[in-house]
Amino acid sequence: MLHAPIDNNTVVQFDPWRLLGIPGGAILPDGFNKPVQFNLFDRVDPIIQRGHEDIALERAAWAQAAAADAGQPPRRRQRRHKPNTHGSSTVFSSSSVRCWFI
């Protein structure tokens, strides 16, 4: 399937019978056969604009961090070990790969 551009005033129309997979001859309420139409650009443009804002904010944060580091390479974050709160400790035997919980 070929992709179509989403320009201003791009109108999408759905056939309710095909969209919902309703078999022919089904009894439906009045007005159901009217196709559903909406302007796709009005729905998609706000999402696109939010994406551009997120990218701009991310780039600004990277630039600010680079300026704060004065050209130094990025530092690696230190790993923090959680304290042992269970009251047990692990003992490793040098002669085997087993461990015991005390």
DOPA-78970 format. One record per residue: x negated, y, z of N, C-alpha, C, O in turn; residue in three letters; residue number from 1. Coordinates in nm, 4 decimals. Layout:
N
+----------+----------+----------+----------+----------+----------+----------+----------+----------+----------+----------+----------+------+-------+
:     n_c1 :     n_c2 :     n_c3 :    ca_c1 :    ca_c2 :    ca_c3 :     c_c1 :     c_c2 :     c_c3 :     o_c1 :     o_c2 :     o_c3 : kese : tikol :
+----------+----------+----------+----------+----------+----------+----------+----------+----------+----------+----------+----------+------+-------+
:        X :        Y :        Z :        X :        Y :        Z :        X :        Y :        Z :        X :        Y :        Z :  ALA :   NUM :
...
+----------+----------+----------+----------+----------+----------+----------+----------+----------+----------+----------+----------+------+-------+
# end
This chain:
102
+----------+----------+----------+----------+----------+----------+----------+----------+----------+----------+----------+----------+------+-------+
:     n_c1 :     n_c2 :     n_c3 :    ca_c1 :    ca_c2 :    ca_c3 :     c_c1 :     c_c2 :     c_c3 :     o_c1 :     o_c2 :     o_c3 : kese : tikol :
+----------+----------+----------+----------+----------+----------+----------+----------+----------+----------+----------+----------+------+-------+
:  -0.0837 :  -0.1158 :   0.0000 :   0.0000 :   0.0000 :   0.0000 :  -0.0896 :   0.1240 :   0.0000 :  -0.1860 :   0.1313 :   0.0762 :  MET :     1 :
:  -0.0580 :   0.2196 :  -0.0842 :  -0.1352 :   0.3429 :  -0.0911 :  -0.0916 :   0.4380 :   0.0196 :   0.0253 :   0.4415 :   0.0582 :  LEU :     2 :
:  -0.1871 :   0.5145 :   0.0696 :  -0.1581 :   0.6130 :   0.1732 :  -0.1195 :   0.7441 :   0.1073 :  -0.1778 :   0.7832 :   0.0062 :  HIS :     3 :
:  -0.0220 :   0.8112 :   0.1642 :   0.0218 :   0.9408 :   0.1141 :  -0.0202 :   1.0478 :   0.2135 :  -0.0181 :   1.0238 :   0.3343 :  ALA :     4 :
:  -0.0585 :   1.1658 :   0.1648 :  -0.0954 :   1.2732 :   0.2572 :   0.0275 :   1.3237 :   0.3327 :   0.1394 :   1.3186 :   0.2817 :  PRO :     5 :
:   0.0054 :   1.3720 :   0.4534 :   0.1140 :   1.4292 :   0.5329 :   0.0972 :   1.5800 :   0.5274 :   0.0174 :   1.6376 :   0.6013 :  ILE :     6 :
:   0.1729 :   1.6429 :   0.4395 :   0.1700 :   1.7877 :   0.4242 :   0.2924 :   1.8469 :   0.4919 :   0.3828 :   1.7753 :   0.5350 :  ASP :     7 :
:   0.2932 :   1.9809 :   0.5002 :   0.4099 :   2.0484 :   0.5540 :   0.5306 :   2.0137 :   0.4673 :   0.5187 :   2.0062 :   0.3450 :  ASN :     8 :
:   0.6437 :   1.9931 :   0.5281 :   0.7694 :   1.9553 :   0.4624 :   0.7659 :   1.8139 :   0.4058 :   0.8384 :   1.7848 :   0.3106 :  ASN :     9 :
:   0.6847 :   1.7263 :   0.4608 :   0.6882 :   1.5853 :   0.4233 :   0.8047 :   1.5217 :   0.4978 :   0.8011 :   1.5074 :   0.6200 :  THR :    10 :
:   0.9066 :   1.4841 :   0.4246 :   1.0272 :   1.4282 :   0.4851 :   1.0250 :   1.2766 :   0.4691 :   0.9994 :   1.2241 :   0.3608 :  VAL :    11 :
:   1.0522 :   1.2083 :   0.5788 :   1.0584 :   1.0630 :   0.5784 :   1.2049 :   1.0232 :   0.5932 :   1.2783 :   1.0804 :   0.6737 :  VAL :    12 :
:   1.2458 :   0.9252 :   0.5149 :   1.3840 :   0.8787 :   0.5204 :   1.3846 :   0.7279 :   0.5413 :   1.3173 :   0.6534 :   0.4702 :  GLN :    13 :
:   1.4615 :   0.6849 :   0.6399 :   1.4736 :   0.5426 :   0.6705 :   1.6145 :   0.4950 :   0.6381 :   1.7126 :   0.5628 :   0.6688 :  PHE :    14 :
:   1.6238 :   0.3795 :   0.5767 :   1.7520 :   0.3142 :   0.5527 :   1.7822 :   0.2295 :   0.6756 :   1.7082 :   0.1354 :   0.7044 :  ASP :    15 :
:   1.8903 :   0.2610 :   0.7497 :   1.9157 :   0.1875 :   0.8741 :   1.9345 :   0.0375 :   0.8539 :   1.8990 :  -0.0409 :   0.9419 :  PRO :    16 :
:   1.9892 :  -0.0037 :   0.7407 :   2.0092 :  -0.1461 :   0.7165 :   1.8757 :  -0.2192 :   0.7091 :   1.8576 :  -0.3241 :   0.7710 :  TRP :    17 :
:   1.7833 :  -0.1632 :   0.6334 :   1.6527 :  -0.2283 :   0.6178 :   1.5673 :  -0.2112 :   0.7423 :   1.4948 :  -0.3026 :   0.7816 :  ARG :    18 :
:   1.5759 :  -0.0929 :   0.8050 :   1.4946 :  -0.0652 :   0.9231 :   1.5276 :  -0.1618 :   1.0369 :   1.4379 :  -0.2117 :   1.1049 :  LEU :    19 :
:   1.6556 :  -0.1874 :   1.0568 :   1.6984 :  -0.2738 :   1.1667 :   1.7188 :  -0.4191 :   1.1255 :   1.7457 :  -0.5043 :   1.2101 :  LEU :    20 :
:   1.7063 :  -0.4480 :   0.9959 :   1.7228 :  -0.5851 :   0.9491 :   1.8645 :  -0.6366 :   0.9630 :   1.8855 :  -0.7537 :   0.9946 :  GLY :    21 :
:   1.9628 :  -0.5494 :   0.9394 :   2.1032 :  -0.5882 :   0.9539 :   2.1484 :  -0.6583 :   0.8264 :   2.1245 :  -0.6077 :   0.7168 :  ILE :    22 :
:   2.2127 :  -0.7728 :   0.8387 :   2.2582 :  -0.8438 :   0.7190 :   2.3723 :  -0.7688 :   0.6501 :   2.4500 :  -0.6986 :   0.7147 :  PRO :    23 :
:   2.3809 :  -0.7848 :   0.5196 :   2.4877 :  -0.7205 :   0.4436 :   2.6245 :  -0.7684 :   0.4882 :   2.6417 :  -0.8853 :   0.5228 :  GLY :    24 :
:   2.7225 :  -0.6779 :   0.4876 :   2.8588 :  -0.7124 :   0.5260 :   2.8853 :  -0.7046 :   0.6748 :   2.9956 :  -0.7373 :   0.7186 :  GLY :    25 :
:   2.7888 :  -0.6626 :   0.7535 :   2.8096 :  -0.6509 :   0.8979 :   2.9020 :  -0.5329 :   0.9265 :   2.8982 :  -0.4321 :   0.8559 :  ALA :    26 :
:   2.9843 :  -0.5454 :   1.0290 :   3.0761 :  -0.4378 :   1.0676 :   2.9989 :  -0.3418 :   1.1580 :   2.9484 :  -0.3797 :   1.2636 :  ILE :    27 :
:   2.9914 :  -0.2152 :   1.1128 :   2.9133 :  -0.1148 :   1.1847 :   2.9986 :   0.0089 :   1.2096 :   3.0982 :   0.0291 :   1.1401 :  LEU :    28 :
:   2.9626 :   0.0915 :   1.3062 :   3.0398 :   0.2132 :   1.3331 :   3.0309 :   0.3124 :   1.2173 :   2.9379 :   0.3075 :   1.1368 :  PRO :    29 :
:   3.1300 :   0.4034 :   1.2102 :   3.1305 :   0.5066 :   1.1069 :   3.0062 :   0.5931 :   1.1191 :   2.9614 :   0.6242 :   1.2295 :  ASP :    30 :
:   2.9516 :   0.6312 :   1.0062 :   2.8340 :   0.7176 :   1.0036 :   2.7029 :   0.6432 :   1.0172 :   2.5961 :   0.7034 :   1.0060 :  GLY :    31 :
:   2.7091 :   0.5139 :   1.0410 :   2.5855 :   0.4385 :   1.0575 :   2.5065 :   0.4296 :   0.9278 :   2.3838 :   0.4207 :   0.9299 :  PHE :    32 :
:   2.5763 :   0.4320 :   0.8159 :   2.5093 :   0.4176 :   0.6868 :   2.4313 :   0.5411 :   0.6449 :   2.3589 :   0.5375 :   0.5455 :  ASN :    33 :
:   2.4450 :   0.6504 :   0.7194 :   2.3710 :   0.7712 :   0.6838 :   2.2225 :   0.7456 :   0.7093 :   2.1849 :   0.6978 :   0.8164 :  LYS :    34 :
:   2.1386 :   0.7775 :   0.6111 :   1.9952 :   0.7556 :   0.6331 :   1.9400 :   0.8504 :   0.7398 :   1.9867 :   0.9633 :   0.7548 :  PRO :    35 :
:   1.8423 :   0.8035 :   0.8113 :   1.7757 :   0.8832 :   0.9144 :   1.6618 :   0.9586 :   0.8474 :   1.5749 :   0.8980 :   0.7847 :  VAL :    36 :
:   1.6622 :   1.0921 :   0.8608 :   1.5581 :   1.1750 :   0.8002 :   1.4942 :   1.2628 :   0.9065 :   1.5615 :   1.3111 :   0.9975 :  GLN :    37 :
:   1.3638 :   1.2829 :   0.8939 :   1.2957 :   1.3818 :   0.9778 :   1.1700 :   1.4285 :   0.9072 :   1.1153 :   1.3602 :   0.8206 :  PHE :    38 :
:   1.1258 :   1.5475 :   0.9469 :   1.0051 :   1.6062 :   0.8897 :   0.8850 :   1.5453 :   0.9619 :   0.8629 :   1.5720 :   1.0800 :  ASN :    39 :
:   0.8095 :   1.4652 :   0.8923 :   0.6964 :   1.3940 :   0.9519 :   0.5869 :   1.4901 :   0.9972 :   0.5226 :   1.4667 :   1.0995 :  LEU :    40 :
:   0.5652 :   1.5978 :   0.9221 :   0.4601 :   1.6935 :   0.9571 :   0.4874 :   1.7559 :   1.0939 :   0.3951 :   1.7759 :   1.1729 :  PHE :    41 :
:   0.6160 :   1.7871 :   1.1222 :   0.6503 :   1.8461 :   1.2523 :   0.6183 :   1.7519 :   1.3675 :   0.5886 :   1.7979 :   1.4778 :  ASP :    42 :
:   0.6238 :   1.6230 :   1.3445 :   0.5946 :   1.5245 :   1.4492 :   0.4448 :   1.4974 :   1.4625 :   0.3954 :   1.4747 :   1.5729 :  ARG :    43 :
:   0.3729 :   1.4997 :   1.3514 :   0.2321 :   1.4598 :   1.3506 :   0.1383 :   1.5763 :   1.3814 :   0.0346 :   1.5565 :   1.4447 :  VAL :    44 :
:   0.1726 :   1.6963 :   1.3382 :   0.0821 :   1.8110 :   1.3538 :   0.0443 :   1.8381 :   1.4998 :  -0.0736 :   1.8615 :   1.5261 :  ASP :    45 :
:   0.1378 :   1.8365 :   1.5971 :   0.0955 :   1.8579 :   1.7366 :  -0.0045 :   1.7533 :   1.7858 :  -0.0939 :   1.7852 :   1.8642 :  PRO :    46 :
:   0.0098 :   1.6303 :   1.7409 :  -0.0837 :   1.5245 :   1.7809 :  -0.2218 :   1.5520 :   1.7227 :  -0.3229 :   1.5350 :   1.7907 :  ILE :    47 :
:  -0.2257 :   1.5945 :   1.5973 :  -0.3533 :   1.6267 :   1.5330 :  -0.4198 :   1.7440 :   1.6036 :  -0.5405 :   1.7414 :   1.6275 :  ILE :    48 :
:  -0.3417 :   1.8474 :   1.6376 :  -0.3978 :   1.9650 :   1.7043 :  -0.4540 :   1.9293 :   1.8415 :  -0.5599 :   1.9792 :   1.8798 :  GLN :    49 :
:  -0.3843 :   1.8434 :   1.9158 :  -0.4366 :   1.8003 :   2.0462 :  -0.5675 :   1.7253 :   2.0305 :  -0.6575 :   1.7392 :   2.1133 :  ARG :    50 :
:  -0.5789 :   1.6465 :   1.9258 :  -0.7029 :   1.5738 :   1.9005 :  -0.8182 :   1.6675 :   1.8742 :  -0.9293 :   1.6443 :   1.9218 :  GLY :    51 :
:  -0.7932 :   1.7742 :   1.7985 :  -0.8988 :   1.8721 :   1.7716 :  -0.9398 :   1.9448 :   1.8990 :  -1.0578 :   1.9739 :   1.9184 :  HIS :    52 :
:  -0.8427 :   1.9745 :   1.9868 :  -0.8758 :   2.0403 :   2.1136 :  -0.9639 :   1.9502 :   2.1995 :  -1.0598 :   1.9972 :   2.2607 :  GLU :    53 :
:  -0.9320 :   1.8210 :   2.2043 :  -1.0114 :   1.7271 :   2.2833 :  -1.1547 :   1.7196 :   2.2313 :  -1.2495 :   1.7168 :   2.3098 :  ASP :    54 :
:  -1.1704 :   1.7164 :   2.0999 :  -1.3044 :   1.7113 :   2.0405 :  -1.3811 :   1.8383 :   2.0729 :  -1.4997 :   1.8326 :   2.1055 :  ILE :    55 :
:  -1.3140 :   1.9542 :   2.0642 :  -1.3800 :   2.0812 :   2.0946 :  -1.4229 :   2.0863 :   2.2407 :  -1.5324 :   2.1335 :   2.2712 :  ALA :    56 :
:  -1.3376 :   2.0380 :   2.3319 :  -1.3739 :   2.0369 :   2.4736 :  -1.4916 :   1.9441 :   2.5001 :  -1.5801 :   1.9771 :   2.5791 :  LEU :    57 :
:  -1.4934 :   1.8300 :   2.4356 :  -1.6031 :   1.7354 :   2.4541 :  -1.7345 :   1.7940 :   2.4032 :  -1.8379 :   1.7814 :   2.4687 :  GLU :    58 :
:  -1.7305 :   1.8575 :   2.2871 :  -1.8521 :   1.9195 :   2.2332 :  -1.9017 :   2.0316 :   2.3231 :  -2.0224 :   2.0468 :   2.3419 :  ARG :    59 :
:  -1.8105 :   2.1102 :   2.3787 :  -1.8497 :   2.2184 :   2.4689 :  -1.9144 :   2.1622 :   2.5955 :  -2.0120 :   2.2181 :   2.6455 :  ALA :    60 :
:  -1.8605 :   2.0520 :   2.6471 :  -1.9181 :   1.9907 :   2.7673 :  -2.0582 :   1.9378 :   2.7396 :  -2.1477 :   1.9529 :   2.8228 :  ALA :    61 :
:  -2.0782 :   1.8753 :   2.6225 :  -2.2114 :   1.8256 :   2.5867 :  -2.3097 :   1.9407 :   2.5713 :  -2.4243 :   1.9306 :   2.6151 :  TRP :    62 :
:  -2.2660 :   2.0501 :   2.5097 :  -2.3543 :   2.1653 :   2.4914 :  -2.3912 :   2.2262 :   2.6258 :  -2.5058 :   2.2659 :   2.6468 :  ALA :    63 :
:  -2.2948 :   2.2339 :   2.7170 :  -2.3217 :   2.2891 :   2.8490 :  -2.4189 :   2.1999 :   2.9258 :  -2.5089 :   2.2502 :   2.9931 :  GLN :    64 :
:  -2.4018 :   2.0694 :   2.9165 :  -2.4927 :   1.9771 :   2.9848 :  -2.6330 :   1.9853 :   2.9267 :  -2.7313 :   1.9791 :   3.0007 :  ALA :    65 :
:  -2.6433 :   1.9991 :   2.7949 :  -2.7749 :   2.0103 :   2.7318 :  -2.8435 :   2.1392 :   2.7732 :  -2.9645 :   2.1408 :   2.7960 :  ALA :    66 :
:  -2.7672 :   2.2475 :   2.7831 :  -2.8253 :   2.3748 :   2.8252 :  -2.8703 :   2.3681 :   2.9710 :  -2.9731 :   2.4257 :   3.0066 :  ALA :    67 :
:  -2.7949 :   2.2988 :   3.0552 :  -2.8311 :   2.2866 :   3.1963 :  -2.9574 :   2.2032 :   3.2141 :  -3.0353 :   2.2280 :   3.3061 :  ALA :    68 :
:  -2.9783 :   2.1050 :   3.1273 :  -3.0975 :   2.0211 :   3.1357 :  -3.2189 :   2.0869 :   3.0722 :  -3.3299 :   2.0346 :   3.0825 :  ASP :    69 :
:  -3.1997 :   2.2000 :   3.0071 :  -3.3081 :   2.2758 :   2.9425 :  -3.3886 :   2.1884 :   2.8473 :  -3.5115 :   2.1950 :   2.8448 :  ALA :    70 :
:  -3.3192 :   2.1071 :   2.7697 :  -3.3876 :   2.0274 :   2.6693 :  -3.4459 :   1.8972 :   2.7206 :  -3.5063 :   1.8228 :   2.6434 :  GLY :    71 :
:  -3.4295 :   1.8676 :   2.8488 :  -3.4805 :   1.7420 :   2.9035 :  -3.3929 :   1.6266 :   2.8545 :  -3.2740 :   1.6463 :   2.8295 :  GLN :    72 :
:  -3.4494 :   1.5074 :   2.8404 :  -3.3658 :   1.3939 :   2.8005 :  -3.2620 :   1.3642 :   2.9085 :  -3.2863 :   1.3914 :   3.0261 :  PRO :    73 :
:  -3.1481 :   1.3096 :   2.8708 :  -3.0444 :   1.2817 :   2.9704 :  -3.0927 :   1.1827 :   3.0757 :  -3.1623 :   1.0858 :   3.0455 :  PRO :    74 :
:  -3.0545 :   1.2094 :   3.1977 :  -3.0920 :   1.1214 :   3.3081 :  -2.9943 :   1.0055 :   3.3155 :  -2.8755 :   1.0198 :   3.2868 :  ARG :    75 :
:  -3.0473 :   0.8900 :   3.3549 :  -2.9606 :   0.7737 :   3.3735 :  -2.8938 :   0.7840 :   3.5094 :  -2.9557 :   0.8244 :   3.6078 :  ARG :    76 :
:  -2.7704 :   0.7478 :   3.5131 :  -2.6971 :   0.7524 :   3.6382 :  -2.7444 :   0.6398 :   3.7283 :  -2.7595 :   0.5260 :   3.6839 :  ARG :    77 :
:  -2.7676 :   0.6712 :   3.8536 :  -2.8139 :   0.5711 :   3.9492 :  -2.6992 :   0.4785 :   3.9857 :  -2.5866 :   0.5230 :   4.0080 :  GLN :    78 :
:  -2.7286 :   0.3504 :   3.9915 :  -2.6278 :   0.2531 :   4.0319 :  -2.6166 :   0.2549 :   4.1830 :  -2.7169 :   0.2493 :   4.2541 :  ARG :    79 :
:  -2.4959 :   0.2626 :   4.2306 :  -2.4734 :   0.2617 :   4.3747 :  -2.4198 :   0.1254 :   4.4143 :  -2.3217 :   0.0767 :   4.3580 :  ARG :    80 :
:  -2.4851 :   0.0651 :   4.5111 :  -2.4430 :  -0.0661 :   4.5576 :  -2.3414 :  -0.0487 :   4.6692 :  -2.3567 :   0.0366 :   4.7566 :  HIS :    81 :
:  -2.2395 :  -0.1295 :   4.6646 :  -2.1388 :  -0.1239 :   4.7693 :  -2.1929 :  -0.1941 :   4.8931 :  -2.2585 :  -0.2976 :   4.8824 :  LYS :    82 :
:  -2.1657 :  -0.1383 :   5.0101 :  -2.2118 :  -0.2052 :   5.1324 :  -2.1348 :  -0.3347 :   5.1540 :  -2.0201 :  -0.3489 :   5.1116 :  PRO :    83 :
:  -2.2000 :  -0.4276 :   5.2202 :  -2.1387 :  -0.5560 :   5.2498 :  -2.0423 :  -0.5365 :   5.3660 :  -2.0849 :  -0.5126 :   5.4790 :  ASN :    84 :
:  -1.9133 :  -0.5466 :   5.3389 :  -1.8134 :  -0.5224 :   5.4432 :  -1.7452 :  -0.6499 :   5.4906 :  -1.6565 :  -0.6442 :   5.5757 :  THR :    85 :
:  -1.7851 :  -0.7649 :   5.4368 :  -1.7180 :  -0.8891 :   5.4723 :  -1.7858 :  -0.9637 :   5.5870 :  -1.7352 :  -1.0674 :   5.6298 :  HIS :    86 :
:  -1.8941 :  -0.9161 :   5.6361 :  -1.9615 :  -0.9809 :   5.7474 :  -2.0378 :  -1.1055 :   5.7083 :  -2.0871 :  -1.1771 :   5.7954 :  GLY :    87 :
:  -2.0487 :  -1.1329 :   5.5810 :  -2.1254 :  -1.2494 :   5.5378 :  -2.2423 :  -1.2012 :   5.4544 :  -2.2395 :  -1.0922 :   5.3973 :  SER :    88 :
:  -2.3428 :  -1.2826 :   5.4487 :  -2.4583 :  -1.2470 :   5.3677 :  -2.4927 :  -1.3640 :   5.2777 :  -2.4578 :  -1.4783 :   5.3074 :  SER :    89 :
:  -2.5591 :  -1.3367 :   5.1708 :  -2.5984 :  -1.4397 :   5.0761 :  -2.7463 :  -1.4677 :   5.0936 :  -2.8277 :  -1.3753 :   5.0951 :  THR :    90 :
:  -2.7817 :  -1.5956 :   5.1069 :  -2.9210 :  -1.6351 :   5.1217 :  -2.9588 :  -1.7147 :   4.9982 :  -2.8909 :  -1.8112 :   4.9630 :  VAL :    91 :
:  -3.0658 :  -1.6754 :   4.9326 :  -3.1121 :  -1.7455 :   4.8138 :  -3.2336 :  -1.8290 :   4.8502 :  -3.3277 :  -1.7795 :   4.9123 :  PHE :    92 :
:  -3.2313 :  -1.9531 :   4.8122 :  -3.3435 :  -2.0424 :   4.8368 :  -3.4424 :  -2.0271 :   4.7223 :  -3.4024 :  -2.0236 :   4.6060 :  SER :    93 :
:  -3.5705 :  -2.0181 :   4.7540 :  -3.6711 :  -2.0024 :   4.6492 :  -3.6928 :  -2.1315 :   4.5714 :  -3.7456 :  -2.1284 :   4.4602 :  SER :    94 :
:  -3.6525 :  -2.2457 :   4.6286 :  -3.6753 :  -2.3728 :   4.5604 :  -3.5581 :  -2.4149 :   4.4724 :  -3.5703 :  -2.5100 :   4.3952 :  SER :    95 :
:  -3.4464 :  -2.3465 :   4.4827 :  -3.3311 :  -2.3822 :   4.3997 :  -3.2514 :  -2.2564 :   4.3655 :  -3.2838 :  -2.1455 :   4.4078 :  SER :    96 :
:  -3.1498 :  -2.2777 :   4.2899 :  -3.0676 :  -2.1653 :   4.2470 :  -2.9390 :  -2.1606 :   4.3285 :  -2.8460 :  -2.0886 :   4.2920 :  VAL :    97 :
:  -2.9318 :  -2.2340 :   4.4355 :  -2.8113 :  -2.2370 :   4.5175 :  -2.8082 :  -2.1166 :   4.6100 :  -2.9115 :  -2.0575 :   4.6416 :  ARG :    98 :
:  -2.6890 :  -2.0820 :   4.6522 :  -2.6770 :  -1.9757 :   4.7524 :  -2.5795 :  -2.0212 :   4.8600 :  -2.4860 :  -2.0962 :   4.8318 :  CYS :    99 :
:  -2.6007 :  -1.9770 :   4.9810 :  -2.5175 :  -2.0139 :   5.0931 :  -2.4580 :  -1.8885 :   5.1528 :  -2.5193 :  -1.7818 :   5.1502 :  TRP :   100 :
:  -2.3391 :  -1.9021 :   5.2063 :  -2.2745 :  -1.7903 :   5.2755 :  -2.2796 :  -1.8179 :   5.4245 :  -2.2347 :  -1.9227 :   5.4710 :  PHE :   101 :
:  -2.3338 :  -1.7247 :   5.4978 :  -2.3507 :  -1.7426 :   5.6430 :  -2.2469 :  -1.6596 :   5.7148 :  -2.2423 :  -1.6593 :   5.8378 :  ILE :   102 :
+----------+----------+----------+----------+----------+----------+----------+----------+----------+----------+----------+----------+------+-------+
# end
